[in-house]
Structure formats: structure tokens, C-alpha cells
């Protein structure tokens, strides 16, 4: 192994490079991957095109935020496990600090009736609608997968809460395993061209820890009744079970934290935060930091924001470290590929259900608001404008006439 893996200079280089990307990477995970390729492959030449493409495939295969996982994987190959942490911190902190600042600002300004707040909520409707549209064309393009997507949406609407999200994903995985064929190009044998600084024993331990936390946290939180453990469990579970990128984390977090009781966010708080996260660079998963800050008062706001940030990204870290040494074998597994294609179709349905309730039902109440959502959708989908521009336009329109 190269000695620079353990050097402070290598860690600082990884952190600083990721930090610059965290400040400038607008546009969501697909755009982030383009920024990463330009920086890591073209400019710095830390890895070649084939290695980069292989890491992208791995991160699309795993649940969690694909762009953040890609940064972690590149950090691992540059500077070991510490490099993964440095890459995550650099890419995540700018967006997280902006979202915590938004939580403070929204609270100080008492924005429950602000026009720009309604604009942010309408922008979130258009952005999620565009995500559903785009994902359906890629992940549910044929009759069978389209049926799986719509069936998953129906179950998610009829069965509220966490089980309405998990049940359709399990069913879609089983149906995909039985009826869907893996993509031929994804199972072709290919020579290993990625360095492997992680040993299989350590990787196996990380995978075991991932599943252990997923199983034990809900049991301990219910047994103890501790609000902090319940908070960590909800955030960690959302980060563990999200396939398809940052937009899909919305229904998971909505099921956990949207309501009227203690430890719950109002619809205004939830939707304005989701709108705001579209306007900042970096990963959408930093929405969790906003949730942590919005749920608390005083100095505990920063503490809970930090806990939420770690809890939602920890599954991704454990999975990336755990999967890297086994990826060459896993990507040849036809059963895993077929099940994943079914899950991806189900993801489209779950996001469609979230688009209907709570996003559309609780946000769009007048004809002019519905028309404005259509305008924003056209702005993003047909005119190919980045989401942050739609958010800015919506905030200004909210101030003027909404």
C-alpha cells in the first residue's frame, strides 16, 4: 500500500478538494458525479475513467446518497478509511452549515405566514415531480416495472408510515428476482482495476455493524423510550433504506418526523426545509441536519444537527467500506442485479406516493399555486434549469403574489 495513505498531507488534500466540491456542486447527485469526474479524473488524475465508472456503479448499487458515497470511495482509495471521513466532511459541511443556519433564520424570523416560505414549498412540489418523472423513465421504463412502480405507490398511500415504504420494496425485490433479467452489460466479467486498501475482515465487520445497528437501534429505542435513541434510529433507518438518491429520503423522513406531537415537525417546517436544501450545494442528505436543528431549541440545536448528520451518513460509510473488497464478485451476481431493478421500480412508486401525500395535498391549495407548480416543472424539466434557480424564482414569486 502506498505510504501516502497514512500521511496528513494526503488527508488534507482529500478534505480540501472535497470541500471545494461541496461549495460549488449544485444540481443534485447526477450533476455531482459530473463535477467529481472533472475534478478527480480529469484535473487531479487520482483514478482513471474505468475505475471511476466502476465506483459510480458500486455507489448506484448501494442504498444511500450516491454522490457522497462516491466521494467516500475515492477518499478510501486515496488515503484509506481516514480519507473516506475527510472526503465526507469536506463535501458535507458547507451544505450542512447552510441548512442549520436556515433553521435558525426560519425560527428567528417566525416565517409561518411568509410568502417566500410558500414559494419554497411549491418549489419542492415541482422538484419532486421532476424527480419522479426522470426516475420513472430510467428505472420503470417498461410495462412490468411501470406496474411495480404504480403498485408500490398504491401500497405506500394506503399503508401509512414505515411499513408502507418497506413492504412494497420487499415485494418489488421478490418480483424482480423472479421476473426481471439483469442488464447484460452489468454482469459481464471484467478485470479488477480498482486498488483495494480495505481488507475483507475489516469490510465484513463494517457490514455486520451496518445490519446490527439497523436491527438493534429500533429495539433499544422502544425498550428504553429515550427520545434521543428514537431520533437516531429514525435518521439511521432513513439513511439505510434509501435507494435512488437524496429525493427518496423525503418519504422516509416524513414518516418519522412530520406530525403534531413532541419530536415532530410541522408541515411548514418540513417542506420549507426541503425546498431550501435544493438551493444549497452539496448532498441533499444534509436535510437531516436541518431536521435536528429545527426540532430543538438553544445549544442542543447544534448537537442534534451534528447527531443527525452522522446518523444519516453512517450507513453509507459502513456500506462503502464494507462493499469495496467484495464488489467484483457482487456485480456479477445476476440475482442481486434482478432484485435491485425491482427495488428501483418500487422507489419510483414510493416517491410518487410522497409527491401526492404529504407534498401536494398539504402544499397546493389554490389554482394559481397549481399553475405555478406547472411553470416550475417546465422550468426544470423542459428548460433544463438547475433546481436552485427554481427555488430562487419560487421564493421571489412567493414574496410578490403567493
N, C-alpha and C positions, 0 to 999 in steps of 0.2 A: 504494500500500500504506500502511496506517495506520502512523504513526511509532511507536506503542506496541509494534510487533513487535520493535523493537530496544532497548526500554527495560529496564533492570534491574528496575524496579518490576513490569512485566508478567511477567517471568520468575519473580520471587519469588512473585507471586500464583499463577501456574500451579503452581509447585512446592509451595507451602504448601497449596493446595486439594487437589492430588493426594495429598499426604502425609496429610491428614486422611481422605481416602477410603481410603488404604492401611492406616490404623489401624482403620477401622470397617467395611470392606466384607467381611463374612463371606458364605459361601454359594455360592461358585463364580461362573463367568463370567456366567451368566444373571442372577443376583442383582446382580452388579457393574453390569451395564448399567442395572438399575433405580436403583441408587444414583447412577450417573453422570447419568441423566436428571433426577433430583431436584435434584442439585447444579448441573449445568451449564446445564440448560434452564429449570427452574422457579425456582430460587433466584437464580442469577447471570445468567441470560439471555445467556450468551455466544453461543448459537446457538438457532435456532427448532426446532420439532418436526420439520419436514420435513428440515432439514439434519442434525439428529441421527439421524433414521431412515436417511438416505442413508449416513451414516458407519457406522452399525451394519451395514447391508447390505454395504458395502465390506469391513469387517473380518470378517464371516462368510464372504465370498468368498475371502479370502486365507488361506494357511496360517499357523498361529501362534496365540497366545493372544488371542482376540477382544477381551476387555475391556482388556488392556494396549494393544493396537493402537488401540482406540477412544480411550483416553486420549492416546496419541501424536498421533492425527489431530486431536483437539480442541486439543492443545497447539500443533500446527503452525498451525492457523487463528487461534490467539490470539496467538502470539509467534514464529512462524517455526520453523525447524529447531531452534534452541536451546530453543524452547518444547516441542517433542516430547521432547527429552532431559530437560528439567525435569519434565515430566509423568511420564515413565517412572521417573525417580529417586524422585520423591515417592511414587508408588503402589507401587513395588517394594521400597524399602529396609526398611520396617517388617517385612514378611514375611521378607525375606532375612536380616535380623539375627536374627530369632527362630529360623530354621532353622539358621543357623550355631551359635547358642547351643545348640540341641538336639543338634547333632553333638558339640559339646564335652561337654555334660552326659552324653550316652549313653556317651561314651568314658570319662569320669572315673568314672561310677558302675558301669561294667562290667555292662551290663544284659542280657547274652546269655541269662540264665535268668529274667529278671524277669517276673512275671505281667502287669504292666501293658504290657510290650512285646508279649506275645502278644495282649493286648486290642487294641492299636493295629493289629497285623497283621490281626486278624479284622475290625476296623472298615474297613480298606482293602478287604477282600473284599466287604463289604456295599456300600460306597460305589461301587466299580467296577461291581458287579452292578446297582445302581440306575442308574448312568450308561448302561450297555448297554441296560437296559430302556427308559429315557426316550428315548435317542437312536434306538433302533430304531423307536419309534412315530412319530418325526418324520422320520427320514432313510431308513427302509426300511419304509414302511407298506403297500406293495403287493406283489404276487406276484413281479414281476421284481426289484425292489430287495431284497426279502427273500431271494431266491435269490442275488443278488450278495453280500449280507452273509454268508450261510452258506457260500457257496463261498470267499469271502475268508478266513473263519475256518479252513476246512479247509486251505487252502494255507499260511496262517501257522503252523498247528500242524505240518504235515508238513515244511515247509521252514524250518529254524531260521535265526535271525539276520536281518540287514538285508534280504536278498533275499526272505525270506518275508513281509516287510511291503511292500516296494516293488512286487514282481511283481503281487500282487492289486490294488493301487491302479492300476497301469497298465492291467491288464485291465479293471477296472471303469470306468476313464475311457473306454476304447475302446468298450466295450459301451454305456455311457451315451451316447456320441456317436452311436452307430448306432441305438439303440433307444429312448432316452428323449427325451421332449419337454420343452423348457424350460417353467417355470411362466409362464403368460401375464402375470401381474402384474409379473414381473421384467423383462420386455422391452418394456413399454410406454414410448413416448417420454415424456420428462419434461424440463421446462425446468431448466437448470443453476441451482441456487440455493446452491451452496457457493462461498465465496471460494477463490481458488487462489493462495496466496502462493509456491508452488513452480513454477518454470519447467520446461518439458518437457525441456530439455537436462540440467538437474541431475537430474530424475526418471529420465531414461533412463540416466544414469551410475550412479545408485543401483541400478537393476535389473540393469545389466551387472555391477556389483560383487557383487550377490547371487549371480548364476549363476557368476561367476568363482570366488568363494570355495567354492561348492558343488562345483565341478568340480576345482579345483586343490588344495584342502586335503587330500583323501584321497591324491592322487598324491604331494604333498610329504611327508606324514607317513609313507607307506610307503617312500619313497625314502631319507629321512633316518633313519628309525627312531626319531625323537625322541619320547619319551613325552609331552611337553607338547603337541606338534603333534597327536599322535594323540588326546589328551584334547580339545583344542579342536575337532578335526574331528568327533569323536563328538557333542559337545554342539551344535555348529553345525548338523550334519546333522539332529539331532533337532528343533531349532527351526525348520528349513527345511521339513520334510516332514510336519509335524503339521497335519492338518485336523481340526476338531471340538473344539478346546479343550484344556484342561490335562490331562484324564484320558487323552487319547490319547497324550500324551508318554510314558506309562508303558512301553508295549511297546518304543518306540524306545530309551529309556534303559536298559531291562532288557537289550536285545540287546547294548548297548555295554558295560555296566558291571557286570552280575551274573555272577559266576563265582568261581573259586578261585585264579586266578593273580594276578600283580602288576598293580596298577592296577585291581583288581576289588573289588566289594563283596560281602559275604556276603548271603544271603537275609534274615537277621535285620536287618542294617543297612539294606538296601534297603526292605523292607516296613515297618519301624518308621518310617523317614523319610517314606515315602509316607503312612502313617497320620497322622504328626504334621503334615504340611503341610495336611491337611484341617482342622486345629483352629486354624490361624492365619488372619488376614485377608489380603486381597491375592491376587495371582495364584499359581496352582498351579505355574507355571514356576519359582518360586524353589526348588523341589525340586532344581534344578541346583546352587544354592549349597550345599545340604546335601551333595550328592554330592562337590563339590570339597573341602569341609571334611572329610568322612568318609574320603576317600582318602589324606589327607596327615597328617603329624604336625608339631608345632612351629609356627613362624611361617608356614610355607608353606601352612598350612590356610587362613588368611585370603586369601592370594594366589590360591590355586586357587579358592576360593569366589568371589572377585571375577571371575576369568577366566571361570568357568563362567557366572556371571550375565550378563556381557557377551555371551559367545558364544551363549547360548540366546536372548537377546532381539535380538541384532544382525540376524538375518534379518527379524524383524518390523519393525524400524526401517527397514531398506532397502526393504522391500516397501511399507510405508505411504507413505514419501516418494516412492517410485517410481511408485506406482499412482494417487495422488490426481489428478494432472492428466489422466490417461487414463481415469478411472473412468466418466465419462459415456458414452464410446464403448464401453468394455468391457462395461458392464452391459446393453447392447443386443445383445451377441453371443450368438445362440442356441446356437451350437456350444459356446461356453465354459460356458454355463449347463447344457447337457445333460451334458457331461463332468463338471462339478462334482457333479451329482446322482448320477452313478455312483460318483464318488470318495467321496462322503459315505456311500453304502451300504457301500462297502468298508471305510470307517473303523469302522463298527459291527462288522463281522466281525473286524477286527484286534483291536479292544478285547475282543470275546468270546473270541478265542483267548488273549489275555493274561490274561483272567479265569480261564480254565481252567489254563493253564500259563504263568508260574510261580505265579500268585497263589493259586488254590485248591489245586493239587497240593502246594505247598510250605508251606501255612499250616494247612489244615484236616485234622486227623489223628484226631479223635475225634468221637463222636456229639454230645456236649454242645457242642463247638465249632461243628459244623454247625447245630445248633438255635439257637445264639446268633447266628450269621450271619443266619439267617432272621428272628430277632427284630429285629436291627438294620436289616435290609432293610425290614421292616414299619414300623419307627420312622421311617425316612427317606421311604419311598415312599408309604405309606398315611396316616401321621400328619403328613407334610409337615414334619418337624423338620429343622433345618439340620444339615449334616454335622459341624460342630464339637461339637454336642451328642451325636451318636452316638459320636464319638471319646472324649469325656469319659466317657460311660457305659461304653464298652468298656474304658477304662483302669481305671476303678473295679472293674468286674466281673473284670478280669484279676487285680487285686490280691486279690480276695476268694475266687475259686473256680476260676480257669482255670489 
